Each structure stands twice: as structure tokens, then as C-alpha cells.
Amino acid sequence: MLYINMFEPSQFRGVKTGNSCKMKKVLVCKESNPVETRVALIPADIKALSSLGFEFKVVSGAGVKSGFKDEDYTAVGATIVAKEEDAYADSEIVVRILKPETAKGMKPDTLHVSFLDPFNEKALLNEFASCGIQAVSLEMIPRTTLAQKMDVQSSQTSLAGYVAVLNAAAKLPKILPMMVTPAGTIQPARVFIIGVGVAGLQAIATAKRLGARVDAFDTRPVVEEQVKSLGANFVKIDLGEMGQTAQGYAKQLTPEQIAKQQEAQAKVCEKSNIVITTAKVFGRKAPLLIKKDVIARMMPGSIIVDMAVATGGNVEGSKVGEDVVTENGVTIMAGDELQRQVPFDASKMLSGNISAFLKHFYNKEAKEFQVNLEDEIMKGCLLTKGGAIIHERFKETAK
């Protein structure tokens, strides 16, 4: 995954910085997309934030799919509202998980916090700007040490890596661990993880705990030690000059490097029972790593989980939201948003990330949240303010 944040002094010219906007009334929305199972803030975090001075309204049913009833929210002091539109006028901060269908209804200067998919949502960003909304994109929070507690990408992809292994194991027509029985010895399943970021590392750890033999590959040689520390074998492929970005993501490969990687990976895929791909390029289409000719060489009954399917896919023939069985009996499983399958813990972790963000910018003396553009974290994730798109990477999307 490639992740780059670049800021120039001119980025915020004309935009008032410092403690220019104070707020503490928070609205927690119910996700309108039926496939979403998580909630942005859980009761325990609302209780902690309320003790600081925040005030909360929660849309009825917002936490039901995650295991949290309306009564759980009222027990910690939150007010339940029938629908988000009823509470917009009295809310200064609006939090949700997925991008909204529209920014209309929220009052000017409202701080809106959610995933926004900003690289693909030109119209929505312009609407936020025209409505005077201050739009925070969760996926744009810088991946720095200071912002580690706010890193929604890491918290959610870690869970997704765990679920990917469980899903594959449930489909595989053999067990993962080695077993020595009176009837004979069962050899351990072989699992190949391509991409050793947060999701890949958790997939390795999970597969090892289940007793599989694990191989892993990443274009960043620096992760070899992490792979070995988990008990897996690091597959070495000489791609020439490689490395990672300042944020820890793999740099984008050249076409020649991709071709070389694909052939070397194919040899490992042939003898693997499970292959899990996690390679993403932030803000761009995912690289195609496993083509049909490679899949044709794999054993019948093998499983491939494409965790990059939602951004173009690492595996040829993978489809968003559905499994595909090839002619030679290989199952290609969709690995998009797997954290939704464990919504209780996914919500807990995501809520912790959002809570950390709210706490970071909260002035305890004034008892108010303060938008501070002099802070590098806010610079990295605040996309619109004062009627304009202010983030350098998305200014060109302005009307």
C-alpha cells in the first residue's frame, strides 16, 4: 500500500488556523448501508468522553448490529434520537463510519468525521465545501507515532487479516494443523501470504496459531525479520531496488518488477493450499499479482482470498462480495471489508481510534473540541473548511 502526505506552506493560506472553531456536541449516526455492521462510537468510549465534557446524541439502532442496544447508550448519558436529520441542527460534530450520501442538512462549520474515499468522491468533497462543512477523512489520518492510536487503517485491517484466514480455513477441504493419528499422518496445510502489512502480519499469526506452514512475501525486505519472528518463512524475490515510503507502505513496483514478482510467486502458489493477497496502493488501483494462468496451476480445492478486491483486485477473476470457483476447482474468495464479520471488536477498535482523535483536539480547560490547523494530524485529514477544499492532494477536485 502506498501512502504519501505532502504539505506546503501555501496549503492553508487564507484559512484561519489555531483555535478557530470550538465544539462539544456530538452526533453518532446509524449506518445507512445495510452491509455495514459497525458503529462509530461504543457506549464505553462515550462514557469516557462525556466525563471530559462532550455531549452525545445517538441515532436509535446505531449499535444493534455490533451488539450495543439503545439502552446501553442511555445508561452512559447519551440521548437517543429517531434519525440523524432530527439532530443536525443541535450537533457540532457528526461521526459515522461510511461516507454520507449527502452533506445537506448539516449546519455550516459542523465537523464531519468518517471514511470519505476522497480519491473517488469529487462531487461529495465539493458538496462538503459548498455547505461549509469541515470534513475529516479517517483514512487520511497520518500514520505517525503520535497518531498511532487514531490509525483506523491498522485497527481494521488487522481484524480483516484474522478473518481472512478463518474464512479460508472454513472453505478448505483439509485441516490446517499436522496430525499424527493411528490412521496415518496428516501434513499441515500450506498458507502463502502476499503483502506483509498489518493485515498480512495478522494473517500470518493466525495461520500459525492454527498449525499451518506459512510462507510470506513482501516487496519491502525490511519486513523479513517480522515474518520470521512469527514463525513463517520469508520468500525472497530479487526485484532490484525496493523499499518503503516514510509512512511504512511499500513503494509502487515497475511493470518489470511486477512481472518478475508474479512468476516467482506462481511457484509458491502451486504448492499452497491457501493464498491470501493484501497488496494495496493507497488512492490507486491495486496491482494484479495472480493471473488466471497461475490459478490454473494451483491444486483443486485451493483457496485464494483477495483482500484488495474492492480496489481493483490482486487476483484475476475475483469479484466484490462473492466467491468464484474456477474450472480447475480453485475458490477465489472476496476479501473486502472482512472486519464487518466481527463487528463487536471492529467497533470497539474503531471507536477507540475516533475517541483518541476527539481527545487529542479537546481543550480540557475550555471543555471544547478545537480544530487546530497548526497540528500535523489535523492538517493531514481535514479536507474542507471555510467553504473550500483545503487539502493539497484534493484541491484539483474543486469545481
Helices and strands as residue ranges (DSSP letters): G 9-12, E 22-23, E 25-28, H 43-50, E 55-59, G 64-66, H 70-74, E 79-81, G 84-86, G 88-90, E 93-95, E 111-114, G 118-120, H 122-130, E 134-137, G 138-140, G 148-150, H 152-171, E 179-181, E 184-186, E 190-194, H 198-209, E 213-217, G 221-223, H 224-229, E 233-234, H 255-270, E 274-277, H 292-295, E 303-306, G 309-311, E 324-325, E 331-334, G 338-341, H 343-360, E 362-363, E 368-370, H 376-381, E 382-385, E 388-389, G 392-397
